[in-house]
């Protein structure tokens, strides 16, 4: 395994939670803990991105975001990483291809909030992602309806896994996706920046 990358054994299950984490907050931790429990995952890795291709304004420097996130996360099975910066990947599809090569035998699940599912069809190679990794969607406040009517949800409606089958998602053959309604912490990075509690 490459230096600086998480160590994991083949056969284990890992939820990949990507984002700018600008800044990370209690809601991110809560979603990660719920994902560990509800999807039966061995680990959750935060993929703190160098930048979001869908956002015009750049985030705070990655070293600052990483340090803040690592200070926030205390759960032993949640790991904050800069994998994308180390790999030099910009898009999720590229990151996944690299991780499949680096971690043969590891079962990955891509984790996202319901708000991301609503715009998932705008992501580069979104259909390739859907076809190659199971996706776990966790509902955020006010996003349940928009996620269920999302283009990706409509196109792949026949591959939706019922909530009762969530714990087996990581071991399913893609395409497979599961939408979970979970108690949420109603806080966002946007609100934190708007309050002036985090400046770029």
Backbone as a chain_set.jsonl record, in Angstrom:
{"seq": "XXXXXXXXXXXXXXXXXXXXXXXXXXXXXXXXXXXXXXXXXXXXXXXXXXXXXXXXXXXXXXXXXXXXXXXXXXXXXXXXXXXXXXXXXXXXXXXXXXXXXXXXXXXXXXXXXXXXXXXXXXXXXXXXXXXXXXXXXXXXXXXXXXXXXXXXXXXXXXXXXXXXXXXXXXXXXXXXXXXXXXXXXXXXXXXXXXXXXXXX", "coords": {"N": [[0.84, -1.203, 0.0], [0.433, 2.267, -0.718], [2.369, 4.857, 0.826], [0.908, 6.846, 3.353], [-1.684, 6.256, 2.714], [-4.831, 4.829, 3.717], [-4.87, 1.735, 5.555], [-6.259, -1.376, 4.825], [-7.929, -4.507, 4.815], [-8.371, -6.971, 2.21], [-11.725, -7.861, 1.361], [-12.968, -6.426, 3.319], [-15.353, -3.798, 4.076], [-15.914, -0.528, 2.882], [-17.083, 2.714, 3.244], [-17.159, 5.465, 1.14], [-16.896, 8.813, 1.502], [-17.188, 11.641, -0.025], [-16.202, 15.096, -0.464], [-15.933, 18.707, -0.075], [-15.705, 19.549, 2.515], [-15.815, 22.068, 3.925], [-16.357, 24.114, 6.143], [-15.649, 20.889, 7.796], [-18.189, 19.397, 9.858], [-20.442, 18.674, 12.653], [-22.616, 17.414, 11.494], [-21.554, 15.994, 9.304], [-20.071, 14.062, 10.67], [-22.114, 12.743, 12.028], [-23.642, 11.665, 9.889], [-21.728, 9.913, 8.88], [-21.399, 8.095, 10.989], [-23.979, 7.016, 11.077], [-23.984, 5.797, 8.559], [-21.995, 3.814, 8.881], [-23.303, 2.176, 10.712], [-25.908, 1.627, 9.576], [-25.426, 0.688, 6.979], [-23.743, -1.349, 7.549], [-20.897, -1.138, 7.531], [-17.31, -1.562, 7.57], [-15.482, 0.529, 7.671], [-15.449, 4.114, 7.287], [-14.285, 6.363, 4.958], [-13.35, 9.663, 4.708], [-13.116, 11.587, 1.879], [-11.44, 14.197, 1.38], [-11.711, 16.717, -0.791], [-9.553, 18.317, -3.219], [-10.845, 20.351, -4.604], [-14.134, 21.332, -5.76], [-15.463, 20.424, -8.772], [-17.954, 21.34, -9.614], [-18.415, 23.701, -8.387], [-17.912, 27.166, -8.502], [-16.392, 28.889, -6.854], [-13.397, 28.443, -5.047], [-12.506, 26.207, -2.32], [-11.391, 26.564, 1.149], [-7.817, 26.319, 1.883], [-6.518, 23.014, 1.426], [-4.95, 21.767, 3.419], [-5.69, 23.08, 5.73], [-8.418, 22.435, 5.88], [-8.246, 19.651, 6.158], [-6.869, 19.391, 8.618], [-8.707, 20.551, 10.371], [-10.895, 18.823, 10.061], [-9.796, 16.394, 10.935], [-9.358, 16.958, 13.57], [-11.928, 17.1, 14.445], [-13.048, 14.557, 14.087], [-13.399, 11.705, 15.975], [-14.086, 9.102, 16.024], [-13.103, 5.709, 15.868], [-13.362, 4.254, 13.507], [-13.746, 5.952, 11.437], [-12.041, 7.664, 9.005], [-10.133, 10.432, 8.063], [-9.054, 11.549, 4.977], [-6.654, 12.546, 2.422], [-6.773, 11.455, -0.074], [-7.573, 12.004, -2.758], [-6.09, 14.295, -3.395], [-3.513, 13.239, -3.209], [-3.577, 11.29, -5.199], [-4.036, 12.877, -7.361], [-6.428, 13.127, -8.65], [-9.452, 14.5, -9.974], [-12.098, 14.09, -10.452], [-14.851, 12.028, -9.381], [-15.173, 9.517, -10.668], [-12.578, 9.007, -11.658], [-11.184, 8.816, -9.24], [-12.397, 6.555, -8.081], [-11.665, 4.551, -9.935], [-8.897, 4.465, -9.493], [-8.84, 3.676, -6.787], [-9.984, 1.129, -6.939], [-7.924, -0.215, -8.191], [-5.855, 0.077, -6.32], [-6.832, -1.177, -4.047], [-7.566, -4.097, -4.275], [-10.2, -6.415, -3.918], [-11.409, -5.135, -1.787], [-14.534, -3.954, -0.688], [-16.286, -1.332, -1.8], [-18.509, 1.402, -1.023], [-20.172, 4.146, -2.325], [-20.914, 7.046, -0.649], [-23.465, 9.46, -0.204], [-25.226, 12.54, 0.348], [-28.764, 13.178, 0.176], [-29.202, 15.49, -1.276], [-27.069, 15.544, -3.042], [-27.692, 13.39, -4.701], [-29.825, 14.444, -6.111], [-28.604, 16.097, -7.965], [-26.89, 14.424, -9.21], [-26.737, 13.474, -11.835], [-25.353, 15.43, -13.149], [-22.738, 15.043, -12.673], [-19.475, 14.173, -13.861], [-19.301, 11.303, -15.856], [-21.314, 10.004, -14.422], [-23.081, 7.867, -14.784], [-21.336, 5.743, -15.209], [-20.207, 5.589, -12.667], [-22.463, 4.806, -11.197], [-22.818, 2.291, -12.291], [-20.663, 0.889, -11.376], [-20.116, 0.983, -8.62], [-21.767, 0.336, -5.553], [-24.227, 2.556, -4.176], [-24.891, 4.529, -1.402], [-27.416, 6.442, -0.11], [-28.138, 9.09, 1.989], [-30.701, 10.711, 3.658], [-31.122, 14.209, 3.879], [-32.266, 17.141, 5.703], [-35.209, 18.408, 4.207], [-34.696, 17.383, 1.672], [-35.759, 15.003, 0.816], [-37.895, 14.566, -1.064], [-36.974, 15.757, -3.49], [-34.774, 14.154, -4.02], [-35.884, 11.652, -4.482], [-37.168, 12.09, -6.858], [-35.122, 12.535, -8.542], [-33.11, 12.528, -11.542], [-31.216, 10.423, -11.81], [-32.225, 8.623, -9.933], [-34.637, 7.968, -11.119], [-33.867, 6.78, -13.576], [-32.433, 4.584, -12.676], [-34.267, 3.173, -11.173], [-35.069, 0.513, -10.997], [-33.039, -0.71, -9.697], [-32.978, -0.058, -7.117], [-32.399, -0.618, -3.728], [-34.26, -1.916, -1.054], [-34.753, -0.33, 2.163], [-34.623, -2.231, 4.142], [-32.719, -3.955, 3.236], [-30.318, -2.683, 3.488], [-27.939, -3.239, 4.956], [-26.627, -5.12, 3.479], [-25.692, -3.847, 1.256], [-23.006, -3.17, 0.488], [-21.945, -5.527, -0.451], [-23.259, -6.11, -2.712], [-23.726, -6.436, -6.256], [-22.998, -3.797, -8.419], [-25.181, -2.096, -10.773], [-26.528, -0.759, -7.783], [-28.433, 0.803, -5.368], [-29.286, 2.526, -2.379], [-31.653, 4.205, -0.459], [-31.846, 5.963, 2.47], [-33.8, 7.116, 5.135], [-32.771, 8.987, 7.745], [-32.291, 10.107, 11.139], [-31.321, 13.455, 11.229], [-28.66, 15.871, 11.591], [-29.293, 19.138, 11.471], [-27.455, 21.069, 9.942], [-25.138, 22.94, 8.015], [-22.202, 23.338, 5.935], [-22.323, 25.651, 4.439], [-24.002, 27.313, 5.971], [-22.404, 27.639, 8.237], [-20.226, 29.061, 7.174], [-21.597, 31.349, 6.359], [-22.299, 32.467, 8.785], [-19.93, 33.435, 9.539], [-18.185, 31.904, 10.951], [-16.253, 30.435, 9.799], [-13.755, 31.093, 7.647], [-12.498, 31.558, 4.349]], "CA": [[0.0, 0.0, 0.0], [1.187, 3.513, -0.794], [2.521, 5.605, 2.081], [-0.081, 7.885, 3.566], [-3.02, 5.779, 2.38], [-5.365, 3.958, 4.774], [-4.637, 0.292, 5.432], [-7.512, -2.118, 4.911], [-7.746, -5.858, 4.297], [-9.351, -7.42, 1.212], [-12.94, -8.42, 1.936], [-13.608, -5.463, 4.212], [-16.264, -2.862, 3.413], [-15.538, 0.86, 3.145], [-17.902, 3.777, 2.69], [-16.39, 6.623, 0.672], [-17.694, 10.023, 1.702], [-16.423, 12.705, -0.652], [-16.711, 16.451, -0.335], [-14.925, 19.73, 0.199], [-15.596, 19.671, 3.979], [-15.346, 23.453, 3.991], [-15.579, 23.164, 6.944], [-16.317, 19.714, 8.345], [-19.021, 19.743, 11.02], [-21.067, 17.553, 13.366], [-23.508, 16.714, 10.573], [-20.741, 15.029, 8.554], [-19.744, 12.963, 11.586], [-23.358, 12.026, 12.284], [-23.956, 10.88, 8.688], [-20.734, 8.838, 8.786], [-21.734, 7.098, 12.014], [-25.191, 6.349, 10.604], [-23.603, 4.938, 7.431], [-21.314, 2.65, 9.459], [-24.295, 1.324, 11.366], [-27.041, 1.218, 8.743], [-24.935, -0.081, 5.831], [-22.896, -2.424, 8.041], [-19.56, -0.922, 6.984], [-16.159, -1.675, 8.464], [-14.837, 1.836, 7.772], [-15.841, 5.223, 6.411], [-13.175, 7.268, 4.644], [-13.678, 10.975, 4.137], [-12.226, 12.0, 0.792], [-11.45, 15.664, 1.372], [-11.32, 17.016, -2.167], [-8.812, 19.559, -3.479], [-11.826, 21.344, -5.045], [-15.347, 20.762, -6.325], [-15.596, 20.903, -10.158], [-19.267, 21.951, -9.85], [-18.503, 24.976, -7.678], [-17.018, 28.168, -9.087], [-15.468, 29.406, -5.841], [-12.583, 27.414, -4.433], [-12.615, 26.084, -0.867], [-10.208, 26.919, 1.939], [-6.69, 25.426, 1.58], [-6.816, 21.644, 1.839], [-4.282, 21.428, 4.682], [-6.515, 23.628, 6.814], [-9.645, 21.635, 5.966], [-7.87, 18.338, 6.688], [-6.547, 19.51, 10.041], [-9.949, 20.815, 11.09], [-11.695, 17.598, 10.033], [-9.162, 15.374, 11.78], [-9.576, 17.36, 14.96], [-13.344, 16.886, 14.735], [-13.399, 13.14, 14.033], [-12.786, 10.897, 17.028], [-14.535, 7.716, 15.889], [-11.963, 4.917, 15.399], [-13.569, 3.637, 12.185], [-13.89, 7.023, 10.447], [-10.705, 8.186, 8.725], [-10.083, 11.607, 7.191], [-7.947, 11.331, 4.041], [-6.43, 13.434, 1.277], [-6.518, 10.507, -1.16], [-7.702, 12.611, -4.092], [-4.932, 15.174, -3.615], [-2.335, 12.4, -3.433], [-3.725, 10.631, -6.5], [-4.119, 13.869, -8.426], [-7.709, 12.982, -9.351], [-10.36, 15.643, -9.825], [-13.473, 13.619, -10.574], [-15.142, 10.825, -8.61], [-14.899, 8.329, -11.474], [-11.124, 8.795, -11.657], [-10.814, 8.371, -7.893], [-12.852, 5.179, -7.907], [-10.816, 3.664, -10.74], [-7.62, 4.337, -8.804], [-9.035, 2.902, -5.561], [-10.201, -0.267, -7.322], [-6.596, -0.764, -8.48], [-5.036, 0.083, -5.105], [-7.418, -2.009, -2.998], [-8.309, -5.234, -4.828], [-10.903, -7.23, -2.926], [-12.143, -4.299, -0.843], [-15.872, -3.632, -1.183], [-16.565, 0.084, -1.566], [-19.83, 2.013, -1.224], [-20.091, 5.607, -2.408], [-21.917, 7.657, 0.226], [-23.817, 10.839, -0.546], [-26.465, 13.082, 0.873], [-29.848, 13.176, -0.802], [-29.057, 16.665, -2.13], [-26.148, 15.178, -4.115], [-28.399, 12.526, -5.649], [-30.681, 15.288, -6.946], [-27.818, 16.668, -9.073], [-25.886, 13.418, -9.547], [-26.636, 13.337, -13.291], [-24.46, 16.471, -13.656], [-21.365, 14.634, -12.419], [-18.803, 13.522, -14.979], [-19.384, 9.835, -15.877], [-22.164, 9.585, -13.314], [-23.652, 6.547, -15.044], [-20.257, 4.772, -14.956], [-20.131, 5.446, -11.207], [-23.632, 4.022, -10.796], [-22.665, 0.918, -12.774], [-19.445, 0.27, -10.862], [-20.021, 0.959, -7.161], [-23.044, 0.569, -4.876], [-24.349, 3.922, -3.671], [-25.74, 4.705, -0.239], [-27.919, 7.819, -0.052], [-28.688, 9.421, 3.307], [-31.577, 11.872, 3.514], [-30.877, 15.421, 4.65], [-33.517, 17.896, 5.869], [-35.778, 19.095, 3.057], [-34.234, 16.859, 0.392], [-36.297, 13.668, 0.539], [-38.708, 14.515, -2.282], [-36.15, 16.061, -4.668], [-33.904, 13.015, -4.287], [-36.661, 10.551, -5.045], [-37.541, 12.429, -8.228], [-33.881, 12.828, -9.27], [-32.952, 11.815, -12.815], [-30.507, 9.164, -11.572], [-33.141, 7.725, -9.225], [-35.638, 7.505, -12.079], [-33.249, 5.889, -14.56], [-31.998, 3.35, -12.015], [-35.268, 2.809, -10.173], [-35.155, -0.941, -10.871], [-31.886, -1.191, -8.936], [-33.061, 0.486, -5.76], [-32.431, -1.626, -2.67], [-35.107, -1.441, 0.057], [-34.031, -0.001, 3.391], [-34.429, -3.467, 4.907], [-31.541, -4.645, 2.708], [-29.196, -1.736, 3.498], [-26.714, -3.807, 5.519], [-25.955, -5.943, 2.483], [-25.414, -3.054, 0.054], [-21.592, -3.192, 0.096], [-21.601, -6.792, -1.094], [-24.085, -6.278, -3.902], [-23.158, -6.074, -7.546], [-23.546, -2.56, -8.976], [-25.784, -0.983, -10.042], [-27.378, -0.971, -6.615], [-28.414, 2.002, -4.534], [-30.224, 2.453, -1.257], [-32.006, 5.516, 0.094], [-32.23, 5.814, 3.865], [-34.217, 8.248, 5.952], [-32.116, 8.873, 9.049], [-32.324, 11.355, 11.915], [-30.233, 14.274, 10.718], [-28.244, 17.101, 12.256], [-29.611, 20.168, 10.478], [-26.393, 22.07, 9.891], [-24.414, 22.818, 6.758], [-20.995, 24.147, 5.809], [-22.731, 26.961, 3.92], [-24.492, 28.106, 7.107], [-21.266, 27.965, 9.1], [-19.48, 30.148, 6.515], [-22.445, 32.545, 6.367], [-22.237, 33.048, 10.129], [-18.588, 33.99, 9.76], [-17.429, 31.025, 11.845], [-15.207, 29.776, 9.007], [-13.414, 31.959, 6.511], [-11.587, 30.946, 3.382]], "C": [[0.871, 1.248, 0.0], [1.235, 4.209, 0.556], [1.443, 6.686, 2.159], [-1.5, 7.488, 3.217], [-3.522, 4.865, 3.499], [-5.042, 2.489, 4.499], [-5.95, -0.432, 5.688], [-7.285, -3.485, 4.278], [-8.768, -6.166, 3.206], [-10.536, -8.095, 1.901], [-13.655, -7.49, 2.88], [-14.45, -4.477, 3.396], [-15.971, -1.432, 3.856], [-16.528, 1.803, 2.472], [-17.02, 4.963, 2.34], [-17.284, 7.852, 0.709], [-16.877, 11.206, 1.188], [-17.043, 14.067, -0.432], [-15.588, 17.425, -0.065], [-14.706, 19.895, 1.703], [-15.039, 21.055, 4.335], [-16.286, 24.335, 4.826], [-16.364, 21.885, 7.247], [-17.12, 20.135, 9.572], [-19.684, 18.491, 11.583], [-22.013, 16.761, 12.47], [-22.773, 15.667, 9.756], [-20.425, 13.813, 9.418], [-20.981, 12.099, 11.823], [-23.717, 11.124, 11.102], [-23.0, 9.692, 8.574], [-21.034, 7.725, 9.786], [-22.988, 6.32, 11.618], [-24.875, 5.38, 9.466], [-22.904, 3.673, 7.924], [-22.34, 1.65, 9.984], [-25.311, 0.759, 10.38], [-26.616, 0.394, 7.529], [-23.985, -1.203, 6.252], [-21.463, -2.345, 7.548], [-18.477, -1.131, 8.04], [-15.497, -0.319, 8.707], [-15.616, 2.848, 6.938], [-14.616, 6.095, 6.219], [-13.74, 8.568, 4.098], [-12.648, 11.283, 3.061], [-12.331, 13.521, 0.683], [-10.867, 16.119, 0.035], [-10.488, 18.286, -2.265], [-9.751, 20.693, -3.894], [-13.014, 20.635, -5.652], [-15.532, 21.302, -7.74], [-16.93, 21.59, -10.445], [-19.431, 23.294, -9.149], [-17.461, 25.952, -8.214], [-15.964, 28.647, -8.089], [-14.706, 28.263, -5.188], [-12.756, 27.383, -2.922], [-11.379, 26.626, -0.166], [-9.075, 25.951, 1.596], [-6.904, 24.037, 2.175], [-6.149, 21.275, 3.157], [-5.096, 21.914, 5.876], [-7.791, 22.806, 6.996], [-9.367, 20.249, 6.546], [-7.634, 18.399, 8.2], [-7.814, 19.713, 10.871], [-10.802, 19.544, 11.177], [-11.109, 16.538, 10.959], [-9.309, 15.692, 13.262], [-11.009, 17.061, 15.409], [-13.69, 15.41, 14.888], [-12.648, 12.358, 15.111], [-13.175, 9.42, 16.93], [-13.41, 6.874, 15.284], [-12.126, 4.311, 14.009], [-13.902, 4.67, 11.103], [-12.52, 7.657, 10.251], [-10.785, 9.342, 7.73], [-8.855, 11.473, 6.295], [-7.838, 12.455, 3.01], [-6.1, 12.597, 0.041], [-6.568, 11.171, -2.527], [-6.533, 13.546, -4.395], [-3.679, 14.351, -3.917], [-2.383, 11.715, -4.799], [-3.688, 11.626, -7.654], [-5.404, 13.752, -9.231], [-8.617, 14.162, -9.025], [-11.819, 15.201, -9.804], [-13.645, 12.275, -9.867], [-14.824, 9.55, -9.386], [-13.415, 7.985, -11.504], [-10.656, 8.25, -10.314], [-11.193, 6.918, -7.685], [-11.992, 4.202, -8.705], [-9.479, 3.416, -10.053], [-7.75, 3.472, -7.544], [-9.286, 1.427, -5.861], [-8.861, -0.959, -7.59], [-5.776, -0.914, -7.203], [-5.522, -0.91, -4.051], [-8.224, -3.166, -3.587], [-8.951, -6.056, -3.706], [-11.646, -6.449, -1.865], [-13.482, -3.921, -1.479], [-16.201, -2.186, -0.804], [-18.045, 0.404, -1.769], [-19.61, 3.514, -1.306], [-21.25, 6.188, -1.597], [-22.213, 9.083, -0.224], [-25.081, 11.251, 0.183], [-27.512, 13.097, -0.218], [-29.771, 14.384, -1.741], [-28.099, 16.38, -3.285], [-26.829, 14.286, -5.151], [-29.245, 13.358, -6.605], [-29.921, 15.888, -8.129], [-26.755, 15.69, -9.584], [-25.673, 13.301, -11.059], [-25.758, 14.422, -13.923], [-22.99, 16.087, -13.459], [-20.768, 13.99, -13.675], [-18.874, 12.006, -14.806], [-20.258, 9.291, -14.738], [-22.74, 8.193, -13.524], [-22.609, 5.451, -14.866], [-20.126, 4.527, -13.457], [-21.261, 4.54, -10.726], [-23.462, 2.547, -11.159], [-21.51, 0.176, -12.099], [-19.281, 0.25, -9.349], [-21.416, 1.139, -6.563], [-23.058, 1.961, -4.246], [-25.34, 3.954, -2.505], [-26.124, 6.165, -0.103], [-28.578, 8.045, 1.303], [-29.44, 10.737, 3.22], [-31.142, 13.003, 4.43], [-32.175, 16.206, 4.74], [-33.95, 18.585, 4.575], [-35.419, 18.516, 1.712], [-34.878, 15.534, -0.005], [-37.033, 13.6, -0.801], [-37.848, 14.743, -3.518], [-35.242, 14.893, -5.019], [-34.677, 11.885, -4.952], [-37.074, 10.826, -6.489], [-36.309, 12.756, -9.077], [-33.783, 11.977, -10.536], [-32.284, 10.464, -12.606], [-31.419, 8.146, -10.883], [-34.19, 7.152, -10.173], [-35.048, 6.485, -13.048], [-32.891, 4.543, -13.932], [-32.996, 2.878, -10.958], [-35.364, 1.294, -9.965], [-34.023, -1.525, -10.036], [-31.86, -0.632, -7.517], [-33.221, -0.656, -4.756], [-33.315, -1.109, -1.538], [-34.277, -1.206, 1.315], [-33.735, -1.245, 4.223], [-33.197, -4.243, 4.456], [-30.277, -3.818, 2.777], [-27.886, -2.363, 3.967], [-25.96, -4.688, 4.526], [-25.49, -5.178, 1.263], [-23.976, -3.2, -0.423], [-21.208, -4.459, -0.664], [-22.475, -7.09, -2.315], [-23.337, -5.864, -5.157], [-23.813, -4.779, -8.03], [-24.139, -2.849, -10.362], [-26.686, -1.444, -8.898], [-27.294, 0.288, -5.773], [-29.531, 1.913, -3.499], [-30.404, 3.84, -0.655], [-32.493, 5.318, 1.519], [-32.678, 7.143, 4.458], [-33.603, 8.068, 7.331], [-32.294, 10.183, 9.817], [-31.109, 12.193, 11.537], [-29.918, 15.448, 11.645], [-28.395, 18.214, 11.226], [-28.601, 21.308, 10.557], [-25.667, 21.872, 8.564], [-23.176, 23.703, 6.779], [-21.325, 25.551, 5.333], [-23.196, 27.865, 5.063], [-23.337, 28.544, 8.006], [-20.456, 29.11, 8.49], [-20.277, 31.445, 6.563], [-22.432, 33.244, 7.721], [-20.89, 33.706, 10.406], [-17.727, 33.137, 10.676], [-16.295, 30.311, 11.126], [-14.944, 30.65, 7.792], [-12.389, 31.266, 5.625], [-10.345, 31.817, 3.216]], "O": [[1.922, 1.282, 0.641], [0.279, 4.163, 1.33], [1.118, 7.343, 1.17], [-2.427, 8.278, 3.396], [-2.724, 4.2, 4.158], [-4.955, 2.066, 3.347], [-6.66, -0.136, 6.649], [-6.532, -3.606, 3.312], [-9.899, -5.684, 3.261], [-10.372, -8.807, 2.892], [-14.817, -7.717, 3.217], [-14.277, -4.346, 2.184], [-15.803, -1.158, 5.044], [-16.777, 1.698, 1.272], [-16.223, 5.412, 3.163], [-18.305, 7.912, 0.023], [-15.989, 11.708, 1.877], [-18.253, 14.19, -0.237], [-14.441, 17.032, 0.147], [-13.636, 20.335, 2.124], [-13.977, 21.196, 4.941], [-16.946, 25.216, 4.274], [-17.565, 21.8, 6.994], [-16.777, 21.108, 10.243], [-19.511, 17.391, 11.058], [-22.19, 15.559, 12.669], [-23.295, 14.574, 9.532], [-20.502, 12.675, 8.955], [-20.9, 10.87, 11.818], [-24.058, 9.956, 11.291], [-23.416, 8.591, 8.214], [-20.932, 6.544, 9.453], [-23.051, 5.105, 11.804], [-25.423, 4.279, 9.409], [-23.19, 2.579, 7.438], [-22.252, 0.448, 9.732], [-25.548, -0.449, 10.351], [-27.348, -0.494, 7.093], [-23.475, -1.931, 5.399], [-20.872, -3.362, 7.186], [-18.692, -0.909, 9.232], [-15.012, -0.045, 9.804], [-16.343, 2.488, 6.012], [-13.982, 6.517, 7.187], [-14.513, 8.568, 3.14], [-11.444, 11.241, 3.315], [-13.195, 14.052, -0.015], [-9.68, 15.931, -0.234], [-10.685, 19.223, -1.492], [-9.499, 21.857, -3.58], [-12.919, 19.464, -6.02], [-15.738, 22.504, -7.914], [-17.037, 22.344, -11.412], [-20.462, 23.952, -9.295], [-16.287, 25.612, -8.362], [-14.791, 28.793, -8.434], [-15.289, 27.243, -4.82], [-13.106, 28.391, -2.308], [-10.438, 27.089, -0.81], [-9.336, 24.869, 1.072], [-7.409, 23.901, 3.289], [-6.735, 20.533, 3.946], [-5.177, 21.24, 6.903], [-8.195, 22.516, 8.122], [-10.16, 19.732, 7.332], [-8.136, 17.566, 8.956], [-7.97, 19.12, 11.939], [-11.358, 19.229, 12.229], [-11.842, 15.865, 11.683], [-9.374, 14.791, 14.098], [-11.269, 16.806, 16.585], [-14.525, 15.048, 15.718], [-11.417, 12.355, 15.148], [-12.651, 8.588, 17.67], [-12.817, 7.28, 14.285], [-11.142, 3.898, 13.395], [-14.292, 4.311, 9.992], [-11.907, 8.132, 11.207], [-11.429, 9.234, 6.686], [-7.74, 11.304, 6.79], [-8.786, 13.201, 2.763], [-5.264, 12.975, -0.779], [-5.701, 10.929, -3.367], [-6.043, 13.583, -5.524], [-2.88, 14.72, -4.778], [-1.361, 11.577, -5.47], [-3.352, 11.269, -8.783], [-5.47, 14.221, -10.367], [-8.551, 14.74, -7.94], [-12.669, 15.864, -9.209], [-12.704, 11.488, -9.768], [-14.266, 8.606, -8.826], [-13.038, 6.819, -11.391], [-9.833, 7.336, -10.257], [-10.397, 6.134, -7.169], [-11.631, 3.139, -8.2], [-8.986, 2.289, -10.032], [-6.887, 2.641, -7.264], [-8.841, 0.563, -5.105], [-8.681, -2.132, -7.262], [-5.082, -1.914, -7.022], [-4.731, -1.422, -3.259], [-9.442, -3.214, -3.416], [-8.323, -6.348, -2.688], [-12.433, -7.023, -1.113], [-13.546, -3.606, -2.667], [-16.371, -1.866, 0.372], [-18.735, -0.229, -2.568], [-18.936, 4.093, -0.453], [-22.413, 5.861, -1.831], [-21.299, 9.824, -0.586], [-25.894, 10.417, 0.58], [-27.185, 13.037, -1.404], [-30.229, 14.307, -2.882], [-28.281, 16.903, -4.384], [-26.57, 14.415, -6.347], [-29.369, 13.015, -7.781], [-30.512, 16.158, -9.175], [-25.835, 16.083, -10.302], [-24.554, 13.057, -11.511], [-25.45, 14.344, -15.112], [-22.099, 16.731, -14.014], [-21.475, 13.345, -14.45], [-18.547, 11.483, -13.741], [-19.963, 8.24, -14.168], [-22.876, 7.423, -12.574], [-22.939, 4.349, -14.426], [-19.954, 3.388, -13.025], [-21.037, 3.618, -9.942], [-23.907, 1.664, -10.426], [-21.394, -1.041, -12.239], [-18.394, -0.434, -8.839], [-22.171, 2.0, -7.012], [-22.018, 2.474, -3.833], [-26.468, 3.472, -2.611], [-25.257, 7.031, 0.008], [-29.46, 7.291, 1.712], [-28.901, 11.749, 2.771], [-30.833, 12.789, 5.602], [-33.092, 15.977, 3.951], [-33.152, 19.262, 3.928], [-35.792, 19.087, 0.687], [-34.565, 14.997, -1.067], [-36.815, 12.674, -1.583], [-37.972, 14.007, -4.497], [-34.965, 14.661, -6.195], [-34.18, 11.241, -5.875], [-37.305, 9.892, -7.257], [-36.447, 13.208, -10.213], [-34.3, 10.862, -10.596], [-32.732, 9.461, -13.163], [-31.391, 6.958, -11.205], [-34.584, 5.993, -10.046], [-35.657, 5.448, -13.311], [-33.025, 3.496, -14.566], [-32.612, 2.256, -9.967], [-35.706, 0.842, -8.872], [-34.047, -2.71, -9.702], [-30.853, -0.723, -6.815], [-34.065, -1.537, -4.92], [-33.14, 0.028, -1.1], [-33.225, -1.818, 1.5], [-32.723, -1.308, 4.922], [-32.685, -5.085, 5.193], [-29.261, -4.195, 2.192], [-26.827, -2.046, 3.425], [-24.777, -4.967, 4.72], [-24.951, -5.772, 0.328], [-23.743, -3.341, -1.624], [-20.249, -4.455, -1.436], [-22.43, -8.186, -2.873], [-22.426, -5.038, -5.11], [-25.039, -4.673, -8.05], [-23.662, -3.745, -11.058], [-27.481, -2.374, -9.03], [-26.201, 0.783, -5.497], [-30.574, 1.302, -3.731], [-29.435, 4.548, -0.381], [-33.452, 4.582, 1.751], [-32.011, 8.165, 4.298], [-33.894, 7.085, 8.013], [-32.432, 11.246, 9.212], [-29.987, 11.687, 11.527], [-30.778, 15.945, 12.372], [-27.692, 18.223, 10.216], [-28.855, 22.356, 11.151], [-25.594, 20.754, 8.053], [-23.1, 24.678, 7.527], [-20.7, 26.524, 5.755], [-22.83, 29.039, 5.119], [-23.302, 29.681, 8.476], [-20.044, 30.027, 9.201], [-19.713, 32.517, 6.782], [-22.542, 34.467, 7.796], [-20.732, 34.438, 11.382], [-16.669, 33.574, 11.128], [-15.468, 29.657, 11.76], [-15.851, 30.904, 6.999], [-11.542, 30.502, 6.088], [-9.451, 31.475, 2.442]]}, "num_chains": 1, "name": "protein.A"}
